[in-house]
Amino acid sequence: MRRTLGEQIELDLDLAENLWLTSCDHNQLENAILNLVINARDAMPDGGRLTIRTSNADFDQASADRQQDLEPGEYVCIRVTDTGSGMDADTIARAFEPFFTTKPLGQGTGLGLSMIYGFARQSEGNAVIDSELGVGTSISLCLPRYLGAVEVEERLPQREDRAAPTGAAEVVLVVEDEPVVRGLVVEVLTELGYRAIEAQDGPEGLERLRERGRIDLLITDIGLPGLNGRQIADAGRELRPDLKVLYMTGYAENAALAPGFLQPGTGMITKPFAIETLADRVRAIIEAPEELVSDPSA
């Protein structure tokens, strides 16, 4: 997060001791926090302070009502606060709507906050915005306290072998406009033994595809501003007819895709995803692209 924020923004962590447990998808939680951090960074172009605070909260009926649609009870809360431009009341009211964004055209898809809200509600919690123009914004994730037994999931050793490259340093092009996501995917691919090259948007991705050299797989976000992932893939296949494609998509985007979106030799992975899922999907599409179909549970 410090690398993502840059030098102009101070990062403060105010983490509670003896924080309760909550039960949720840890990949979605990490993605939600990173999205909140990126939004906060964009709201502070001239620098500022970002604070991430965790706490335990016991909401009675009155407190729960103020949190909007939250059941009374015990919750684990994560609050991300910036000193940025803030929002007015109309923007706050629409902030969680899919595809709503206040960013300039081509600089955002408007899906980040809606995915965060969907994750919180899916986890039987809630997301709440508190903001004031010129002062800053706080967004709180409140997730129910978990009182059950904790199970430790053991990683199967053979999974790493299944996902390892079989060719000689297979080359994967990653097109993703979010630096955090792009960096993570490139890092994972490199650790798995692939040669990963990256592009931050559609035009740069096309330039990479036009260059001579081997590219075994294109991994591209669908919701890119300006030139979307499908357009990149279609143009890329005109240049390289045998190009294999793996689309990355958020839950809201995935639900909006028309039937038949996937063509032969293409696959889909839904963000946020586990590293092991990405490794297996990359290996599968490289080995058997014509038979690959999207997996809605990924």
N, C-alpha and C positions, 0 to 999 in steps of 0.2 A: 504494500500500500504506500509506503514511503516513496518508492521509485515512481509510482503512478502519480502521486501528488506533486512531485517536483520540490524545488528548494524554497519557493515562495509561500508554501502552505505549511504551517506547523501542525503536527499530528499529536494529539493528546489521547492517551488511553486511561480511562477511569474504570477499572475492572473490579467488580465486587468480589470480596472474599466469600467463600462458602456459597457460591452461586448454585442454585438448584439445577437439577437435570431437566431437560425437555426432550421429547421424542419427535424427531423430524428427519427429513432427508438432508444429510449434512452437505451434500453437493449443492442443493438448492439454497441452503442457508448461506454457504460461502458465496455463491453467486449473487444472492440478494445483498449481502454486505458490500461486495465489490461494486455492484451497481450503484448503491447509495453513495459510496466513496467517490465514484467517478462523477455522479451528478453534482455532488458537493464541490468537487474540484472545478467543474465547468461553471458553477455559480460564483466562483472566486477567481476570475481571470487575473486580478491584480494582487492576489495573495490573500491570506487570512488564516484562520484557525479552524481545524476540524477536530471534533471531540467524539470519541466513541465510548459510550458509557454502558455498563451492564449492571443490572440490579434485579432483586427479587421484589415482587409486588403481590399484595393480597387485595384484590378488588372486591368491595362489597357491592350491593346492587346499585347504589347511587354512583359509585366510581365506575362500574362497568357500563352503566348507561352513558356516562360522559365519554367513554372510550368508543362508543358507537358499535352496537351489535356484538359486544363481548359478554360472554357469560360470567357471572360472579365466580371467583375462585382465585387460585394461586397461579402466578405466571412468572416466567423468565422474560425480562425486557432488555432489548438492545436498542439504544438510542444513538443516532448519528446526527450530530449538530454541526452546522457550518455558520460562518459569519458573512455569507454571501449576499446576493441581491434580494433574496426572499421572494415570496409570492403574494398576490392579492387574493381576496376571498374567492373570486371567480375561478382563478387558476387552481386554488386548493380544491375546490369542488369537483374539478374535472381531471385532476392530476393522475388518478388511478384508471382513467378510461383508456382502453387500448387505442394506440396510434395517436393519442393526444400528446403534443410536444410544443414547448415554447422555444425550442432551438431553431436557428435559421434553417431554411430549406437545404437538405443535403447533409445536415449534421446530426441527425438523430431519427430513429424510427418511431419513437413514442411508445415503445413496448416495455421499457425497463421497469417503470413503477407499476404498471399493470401486472407484470409477471411477479413482482415482489408482493403485491396485494393478493394475487391468486395463491402464491405459496403460503402466505400467512393464514388465509382462510382455509386452505386445504389442510393445514396443520392444526385447525381448530383454534386459531388465534386471530390476530388482527394487526393491521398496520394503520398508524395514525399520523397525520401531518399537523405540525404547529409551525406557522411561519408568519413573518411580518416583513413587508417591503422595506428594503434598506437596512434591515437588521440581521436577517438570516433565517435558516430553516432547520427544524428538527423533525426527523422521521423516526418513529418508534415501532419496533417489531415486538409484539407481545405474544409469547408462545406458552401453552399450558405447561404447568409443572408436571413432571413425570415421576410417579411414585413406585413404579414396578421394578422388577429385577433388571439388571443391566447384563446384556449378552454381548460377549466379545466375538466379533466375526473373524474367523481365521481365513487368511488368504491362501488360496490353493497354489502350491509352487508350480504346477504345470501350466497355469495361466500365462506366466511370463514366457514359457517356451512356445506356446501356441501363437502368441502375438509377435514373436520375433520375426524380422525380415528373412525371407528365403533367398532373395536376389542379392546382387552385389550393390550394397548401399542404394537401395531404391530411393528415388527422388520424389518428394511430396511438396507441392506448392500450397501454402496456407494464405487465404485471403480473408482478412477480418479487420474491421475498423476499430475495435476496442483493443487497445494495447495489452491490457491484462489478459484477456482471453487468447489473443494471438500469441503472446509470449509463452503462456502456459502450454498451448498446443505444440508450438515449435520445440519447447523444452522437452516435452514428453516424447515427441517423435525422435528427437536427437538421442535421448537416453535409450530408446528402443533400437537404435542403430540405423535409422533412416537418415537420408540427407534432406533436411528441411530448408526450404527457401520461403520467404514471406513477402506479402504485399499488404499495404494498409487500406487499399480501396480497389474498386473495380478497374479503373484505367491502369493502375500500376500492375494489377494482376494480369491484364491483357498483354501488357508489355513483356511480362515474364513469359507468357505463353508464346509470344511471337519470337522470342529469342531462341536461338538454336541450342540444343541440349536436351537431355533426357528429362522427362517429367512422367512419372508413373501414376500419379494421382493428384487431382485437384480437390482440396478441401476448402469450401467457401461458405461463409455466412450467407443466408438468404436475404436477410433484412439490411443489406448495405445501402447507405444513402447514395442517390444518384444512379449508379449502375448496380442492379441487384444481382444476387448470386446466379439465378437462372440465366440472365443475360450474359454473364461472364462464361458460364458453362456452354451455352449455345455458341457463342463466338469462339470459344476455345476449341470446340469440336469441329468447327469449320477449318481451323488451323491444324488440328490434330484429331482426325476422325476416330481414333481408338482411345481418346482420353477418357479415363475413369474419374468419376465425380462423387464426392461425399459432401452432402449439404449439411450445414449446421443450422438449426432453427430453434426458436423459443416456442414454448407451449402455445402462446396466442397465435403465432404465425402458422404453426403446424395445423392448428384447428381450422385456419382460414384457407389452407391450400386445397385446390380443386382436385377431385379424383383424377388419376392418370398423370399427376404432376411428374412422378418419377419415370424416367425413361430407362431402357435397358442399359446396364452398366453404371447405374447411379444408385446411391443409397442415401439414407437420412439418419441423422443422430440429433436428438433433442437436448438442448441446453436447459439446465446444467447437466453435465454427464460425468460419470466416474472415469478416472484415468484408465482403468481396466477395460471399460466399455469402449472407449475411443481406440485403444490398442487392438482389441478384438475386431472392431468394425473396419479399421484400416486394413488389417490382415485379410479379412474376409473379402472385401471388395477388390483388393489387388489379385487375390487368387481366383475368385469366381464372380466376376462383375456381371455377367449376363443373367445370373440367377438371383442376384441380390435384390431384396425388396426392403422397404422401410419397416422398422420395428417400432411401433407406437409406444412400447413400454420402455424404450431406451432413454 
